[in-house]
Amino acid sequence: MQEVGFTMYADMLNRAVAAMKQGKHLNATDLTQPLGIGTEINLRTPALLPDGYCPDVHERLTLYKRLANGDSTEDIDALQEELIDRFGELPIQAQSLLATHRLRLLVKPLLIQKLDANNDQITIQFSPEFSKNPPIEPIKIINLIQKNRSYNLAGQDKISLLRHCPTLTDKVTAVKDMIRELTK
């Protein structure tokens, strides 16, 4: 407890108890994985609550934790409304932060481990669990790559979409389009 802090220790303990109630066995690696966030999302734009927007560091940490623990788009929407009510219009960094968490919720059921969106390409990498029980039929991926030259394989577990996306909105839209194409 002294090494990880009380809060993280309590979260790890809660996860272990919940797993035991479900009859699952967790090892130390399972318990030390990032809590609440399983997908790395990089939109290549700062994703944070700036000091000038929310000046109290403790308040920012509380808000970050609430975002990380948000389990639905409704949770994120409610937090966005609260931020606007308390601090005013969202700066681009805060918009990016909320977009990142919304995308995390969108891709989580698809077993996407990493999402990287730069100005000219969106790349998703599937987790190792994807090959065991894929939530997307592999034939859909193959058909998509064959019919649309904007998509290509970027390794055995990665798919890329070539599309110019200079703004945050463009990147989010491209990711949503990509997910829609993969799941329809």
HUDARA-V637985 format. One record per run of one state. SS is the DSSP state (h for helix, s for strand, l for the rest). FROM is the first residue (numbers start at 1). TO is the last residue. If there is no record, write none. Layout:
BEGIN
SS | FROM | TO
SS | FROM | TO
END
This chain:
BEGIN
l | 1 | 5
h | 6 | 21
l | 22 | 27
h | 28 | 32
l | 33 | 39
s | 40 | 42
l | 43 | 56
h | 57 | 69
l | 70 | 72
h | 73 | 87
l | 88 | 91
h | 92 | 108
l | 109 | 111
s | 112 | 117
l | 118 | 120
s | 121 | 126
l | 127 | 128
h | 129 | 132
l | 133 | 137
h | 138 | 147
l | 148 | 150
s | 151 | 153
l | 154 | 157
s | 158 | 162
l | 163 | 167
h | 168 | 183
l | 184 | 184
END
